[in-house]
Amino acid sequence: MKTMKISWIAKASLTACMLAGLAITSSAMADVVVIVNPSNAASIDEEQIAKIFLGQTKTFSNGSEAIPIDQKEGPVREEFGNKLLKKNPAQLKAQWARQIFTGGAKPPKEMASDDEILKFVASTPGAIAYMDSSKVNKTVKVLKH
């Protein structure tokens, strides 16, 4: 009987910990948006965004140059990779390692802060980046929520 109580308590504790972890993970997930320079008139869908950030194309649908900007590693970058690129951080690193090794595309330039990204995208016509939606301002155009 004592063993059954301990077992039941252990299961209940484990379940509680798992639920708490899930709640923390859910609340830590960022609401990521894709942004471009306001002058960018190209039609850009999720597939085009993924191709640009995976190095499969260097231009927008209208033929203008695309300059992708990555966030430094963190929850926003992870959310963007999982949601839009359908790849986790390890898969993305492996893909870029292969592309660099074979002389293919170079990974997007990384920027350390949302302010740096906003300034770059606002001043660079071909720039495309992503960031937490709460940090976006009117100097850029939001493509995708």
N, C-alpha and C positions, 0 to 999 in steps of 0.2 A: 504494500500500500504506500509506503514512504517513497519507493522508487517511482511509482506512478505520479505522485504529487510533484516531485522534482522534475520529472520528464514533462509534465503538463506546464509547470512554471517556466521551464527552459524554453518550451515551444512558444508560450505566450510572450516571453521576453524577446525572443528572436523575431517574432512577428511584429512586435511593437517597434523594434529597432529598424526593421526593414521598411515599415510604413513611415517612420520618421525620416529615414534616409531618402525615401521617395519624395516626401514633401519638401525636403531641403533641395534635392535635385531639381524638382519642378520649379521652385521659387527662384533658383539660381539661373534658370534658363533665360537668356536675353531675348527680347523681341527685336530680331535682327531685320534691318532694312537694307536694300541695295540702293546706292546713290550714284548719280552722275552729275556732270557739269550741267547747269541749266540750259546751255546752248545746244546740248545733245538732242537732236531730233530723230535719231534712229529708233526704229521699233525693236524693242529688246524683250524677249521672253525668257523664261527660266532656262530653257535649253541653251539659248545664246549666252546667257550669263555663265552657265556651267562650262561651256566650251571656252569662253574667255579665261576663266579662272583655272581651268585645267590645261591651258596652253595648247588647245586644239585649234584655236583661231586667234588671229591678232587684230581683227577688225570687227566693227559693228556691221549690222545688216546693210547700212548705206555705204559701206566701203571705207569709212573713216577709221583711223587708228584707235585701237582700244588699249588703254594703259591700266591694267588691273592693279589694285593696291590691297594687300593683305594686312590684317591686324596682326600684332604680335600674338603669340600663343596665349590662349585664355578662353573663357566661356563663350565670348562672341564669335571668335574664330571657329571654335568647336561646333557651335550651333549652326553657323553658316555651312560648314563642311558637311555636317550630318544631314541638314535639311535640304540645301540646294544642290550640293555636289554629290550627295548620297555616298559620302566616304568619311570614315572616322580619321582622326589625326594620324594614326599609324599607316593607314592606306594612302593618305595624301603624301606623307613623307616618302613612302616606298615608290609611289608613282613619280614624284619629282626626282628622286635619286636615279631611277631608270632613265628618265628623259635627259637629265644632265649627263649621265654616263654615255648615252648614245648620241650626244651632240644635238639633241632636240631642243625644245623650248626651255627658257629659263623661268624659274618660279616668279610670281609677282613680287614686286618690291614690298617690303614690310615697313609699316609705320607704327610708332610706339603709342600714339595717343589719338583720341578722337579729334582733338583740336587740330593736330597735324594733318590728319586725313581730311577734315573739313576744308582747311586752307588749301591743300593741294587740289582737291576735287573742284573747289570753287574757282581756282585759277588755271586749271588745265582742261581744255576742251575734250580731250579723249579719255579722261580719267573715269574709272568706275571702281567703286569700293563698297564696303558694307560696314555697318556699325549698329550700335544699340539705338533703337528708335528714339529713346528719351534724350539723346544727345544731338539729334538732327536740328538744323536751323534753316532759315530761308535762303542761305547762300548756295544750296545744292538742290537738285531735283531728286525726289524719291521715286524709284522705279518699282520696287517690289517690297511688299510687307511680308 
